[in-house]
Amino acid sequence: MPPRPGAGTPCNVPDLMSAKSPYADLWLLDPAVAYLNHGSFGACPKAILEKQSELRLELEREPVDFYIRALPDLLSGARAALAAFVGADGDDLAFVPNATAGVNAVARSLAFYPGDELLTTDHAYAACKKALDYVAARTGARVVAASIPFPLGSEEEIVSAVLSRLTSHTRLAVLDHVTSPTALVFPIERLVAELSTRGVDTLVDGAHALGMIPLDLARLGAAYYTANAHKWLCAPKGAAFLHVRKDRQEGLHPVSISHGYAGGEAHFRDEFDWTGTADPTASLCIPDCIAYLGSRLAGGWPELMATNHALALKARAAICGTLRIPEPAPESMLGSMASVPLPVSGPTTPARSLGREALADWMRGRGAEPWFYDWPAGRGKLVRVSAQLYNTEEQYVRLAGLLVEALK
């Protein structure tokens, strides 16, 4: 496949793919680029894409038979496999195209009034924060964002920051399980419990959590939990779920109302199973993703998660060691990603003079694809790297060298 327009040709720098992972060929990723940004959109293995193609061919051979007769049972089977993986009752799970759709479904189903407060943090994913802003603007509610430091020293700083913004007007907390910009694993069990004792429900944005860290949704007990399957579960794009506790399902609707709507009589999941004609094959691949990735290593999913976590720690150590900066958070607060605030550099350096997208293009032209973010807004940048089976420690070591070049 030719390079995308404007991508440029990798410069004459050390080959970032020289120490090739034995698992790299399971994916279709460009071998000329060290892909260090699995966290943004995931990457689907070739075997899973082949399974999706089979399902699409089956659909197109007889669309009526597929949608009307076969699909309900196929969805039920996919839900059962997912439920076993996340520690939930399959009847409490609904498929959605992405976690943002899950957040919107909850936030736009609930009733809020002038003076109500929607609590989140300044580490929240921007799209979900905007969904809250939209709901607040329509209802007269107010979005309150707890400020959480980064770098930080312990999870206590997160818990105290969130609870400090709690008031008698707080009606819902929307909290990340794993933050997108800062790659922190929040102490979500503790937060859900603390908020619950104060009468506040939590909607957990677990976009990165599925496949990165073990989940037990029944034990967690959050009122609402949504997560992407296309990221760390490596499903095709368009696969995600929304879990709603049984006592919160009444009145919960998808953003698009369709044939499944039956007033208060239908189970909430019936509405999500059909929101109009769409391609359901990404969700139907979830059982295959669980089985396929879980069989790559002898220890199954626990070993896979531990391997990616260990590689993320090595990645962060390589960057921080090369740049001679402290590690910005405890190791226990990382999953399979790590973010590092870049040191302040001169005004003409690429790291400072280029916007984050331009800096990403600069880096890709040198054979690497990490992710950059403005943090704090307008005052600096951070770099975020992801760790998946197709990555190697050598890639992060050489990325650190490129960061030194960008900071000169």
N, C-alpha and C positions, 0 to 999 in steps of 0.2 A: 504494500500500500504506500503511495507517495506521501511525503510530509504534508500536513495540513497547510493551507495558505498562511504565510506570515510566520511559520514556525521557525524558519531558518534551518541551517545545517549545523549540527554539533561541531564546535570548534576543536582544534587540535589539542585536546586535554586528555589526561589519562582516562582510559575506558572505564566508565562507571559500571559496566556490566561484566568486567573481566572475571570477577569471582562469582560465577553464575550459580544461582541456587539450583539444587537438583529438582525443585518443584516448579521452576520458571516455565517450563514447556506445557504445564497444565493450563496456562492462560494464553491469551492472544496478544499480550502487551508488546508494544514496539521494542525490539531488542536494542535499539539505538538510544533508548532513554531509560534512565533509572527511575522507575515510577515509585515515588516515595509519598504518594498522596492517595492511598487507598481510601482514606477517611472521607473524601469529598463525595465520590460517586461509586465507590466499590470497584470491583472488577470481577466479571463472571467467568468461571472456568469453561474451557471448550466443551467438556462433557455435558455441562448443564445447558449450554446454548444448543447443543445437539438435541437434548431432551425437549427443550422448548420448541425447536423446529418440528420435532415429531408431533407435539401437541398441536401446533399451528396447522400442520398438514391434516391432522385428524379433524380439526375444526372446519377447515375449508372444504374437506371432502363431503361433509353433510352438515352445514351450519345449524339447521333446525334440530337435527338429532343431537348435536353436540350441546347447544345451548339449553334446549328444552328438556331433553331426557337424560343426558350424561352429566351435565355440569353440576347439578345439585349434589350428586354422590361424590364427584371429584372434589368439590369444595369441602365436603364433609370429611373426606379422607385426608386432605391437606391440613385441615384444621386440627384433626386428631393428632397428626404427627407434630405439628407446631405446639399444640397444647402440652404434649409430653415433654417437649424440649424446654418449654418456659415455665413449667410447673403451674398449669392452669387447667380449668375446665374448658374444653373446646367450645361449649355452648356460650361461653362468655367472650369469645374471640370473634372479631369481624375483620375481613380483609379490606384494606384501603390501599390506594396507590402509593402513598408515602406518609411519613410521620407528620408532615405539615397538614395533610388532609385530616389526619386523626386529631390533631390539635384544633383545627377549625371545626370539626364535627362536634367536639365537646363544647368549646367556647361559644359556638353559635347556637347550641341547643339549650344552654342554661339561661335562666332569667336573671338579669342584673338590672339594678335601678340606680338612679342618681345617688351618689354618695358611697356606693359599693366600691370596694377596692380589689383589684386583681394583682396578686403579689408574684413577682418574678425576680430575676437577678440581672445584673449587667453583663453576665456571661451567657445569657440566653441566645439561642439561634435567632438571627435577625428576622427571618420569615415568620417565625412563631411569635416573636415580639410584635411584629406588625399586625398579625391576626388579633392579638389582644388589643392593640391600639384601635383597630377597626371596630371591634365589639364595644370597647369603651366609648368611642365616639358616637355610636348608635344608641347606646343605652344611658349615657350620662355617668357611667362608672369611671373609675380612675385606675390607671396602671401605676403600680409602685414597684420600683426596681431596687432591690437590696444591692449595695455596692460591696463586692467581694474582692479583696486584694489579690494581685498576682504580680510578682511571686508571693507565695504564702508559706507558712510554716506548719500548719496542721489543719485538720478538718474542723477543729473548734472554731476557726475563723469563719468558716462557711455557715455553720449552725448558728453562731451568735449573730452574724450579719443578717441572716434570714429572719430569725425570731425577733430581732430588734425592730424590724419594719412591720411586724404583725400588729394589727389594731382590732378594735371591736367591729370595724367596717370590712375586714378582710373576708371575702366570700369564696375565693379560690386561689390556690397557689399553683403556678405552672413552673416546674423545676426540671432542669436537665439531669439525666442520670450521668451522662458523660458530656461535658461541655464541648462545643464545636471549636471555638477559637483557642481556648486554653488547654484543652485535652485533659481536664481534671475529672476524675471519677468522684462525684459527690457522694457523701454519706447518706444515700437516699433512704435507706431503711430508717435511720434515726430521724431524718427530716420528716418523713411521712408520719411516723409515730408521734413526734413532738407536735406537729400541726393537728393531727387527729385529736389529741387530748385537749386541744384548744378549740375544737369544733370546726376545723377548716379542712376541706377536701383538697387532695393534691392530684393534679394532672401531671404525670411524669412524661417528659419528652425523652424517650429512650432511643433516639435515632441511631446512636452508635453502639448501644449496649448489646443488642442481639448478635450473638456470635463472638463478641469481644470478652464479655464477662458472664459468669453463670447467672441465670435468672430463675427466681422462684416467685412468681407473681402472687400465688396464694399466700405465701408467707409475708410478702411485702405488704399486701393489703391496701394498696393505693386505690382510690376510687376509680382512677383512669390511668391507663398506661398505653403509650403508642411507641412503635419502633419500626425501623426500616429493616427489611430483609436483604436489600440490594447492597448494603455496606459489608458488614463483617460476616454475614451468612453467605455472601457472594451470589445471591439470587439475581436473576435478570432484573433490569430496571422496571419499576412499577409494582414491586411486591413489598407490602408492609402490613402491620396489623394494629388494631385497636382493641385493647382489653378493657372491659367495663365491669366493675363489680356488680353482682346481681342486684343489690339494693339501689343501684344508681342507673339501671338500664331504662327504666320508664321515662319516656320523653326524650331519649337520646336518639338523634337522627343523623343520617349522612348529610353532607352539604347538598347533594342532589337527591330530591325526592322523586321516587319512581313507583313502579308497580308493587313493591314490597310494602308500601305505606298502607296501614289499615287503622288509622287512628291510634287508640291505645290498646288495641287487641293483639297486634302482632308482636313477636319477639323482636328486639332491636336488631338482631343479626339478620333477620329476614330482609330488612330494608337494605342492609349493606351488601347482601349477596347479589342484588340486582339494582343498579343505579342507572341503567341504560346499557346499550350495547357497547362493550369494551372488550379488550383482549385480556382474558383471565389467566393466560398461560404462565405469566411470571409467578403469580401466587401458587399455581399448581405445581411449580418446580420446587417449592420449599421442601417437601419431604426428600427429594433427591439431593438437594443441597446439604441437608442435615446428614444424610447417609454418606454422601460422597466425601465431603470435607472431613467428616468424622472418622473416615477410614484411611486417611492419608498417613496418619501417625499411629503407632502401636497403642498409645494411650488414649486414642480417641479425642473427643472435644476438650477434655481437661488438659491433655498434653498440648493440643493446638493452641489453646488460649494461653497456657503458660509459656510456650515457645515464642509466641508473638509478643507477650509482655516482656520477656527477657530481652528480646531483640530491640524493643522500643527503649528499654533502659540503656542498652549499649549505644543506641543511636543518640540518645540525649547526652550520655557521657562523652561520646566522641565530639559532639558539637561544643558542649560546655568546656571540655578540656582543651580543645583547640583554640577556642575564643577566650579562654582563661576567665570564665565567668562562673558564678555559683549556680548550682542546679536549683530551679525556681519552685520546686514542690517536692514533698516526700515521695519516695518510690511507691509507697503503698497507695498513692492517689492517682496512679497511672494505670491505664489498660494497655492497649496496643497502639497508642499514639503518644507523642510528647511535643509540647510547645516550649520554645525558648525565646525570651525577649532578646532582640539583637542589641548590642552595645550602640551607643550614640556615635556616629561617625561624621566625617567632614561633609560639608554641604555639596561637594561635587562627586561624592562616591555613589556608585550605583545603589547601594542600600538606602541612601538618604534622598538622592535626587530623583529616583524613579518611584512612581506609584507602585502599589503592591502587584497589580496585574502586569505592569511593565517589568518589574523586577522578576516576576515569575517567567516572563518571556525571555529575559536576559539569562536566567538560570537554565531554562529549557534549551536555549541555543548552545549551552555548554553540556548538554546531555543529562540534565537532572530535572525532575518534576516534583519539588516540594510544594508547600502552600504557605503563603504569606498573609498576614493580617495586620491592620493598623491597630496597635495596642500600646498604651491607651490612645484613644482616637485623636489623631492629629499630632501626637507627640512621639511616636516611635512605631516600630514594626516588630512582630514576632514571626518566627518560622515554626511551622508545625510539620512533623514527619510522622508517617504511619509505618507500621511493621506488619507484613503479611508473609506467608510462606515463600513467596517468590522473591523476597528481598534478602540481602546479605549485609553483614556488618561492614564489609568493605565499601559498600555504596554510601553509607553514612560518613565514613572516614573521609572519603573523597568529596562528599558534599560539604563537610566542614572546611576543607581547603578552598572550595569555591566561595564559601561565605567569607573567608578571610579576604579573598580577592574582591568581593563585593563591598567590603568595608574599608578597603584601602582608598 
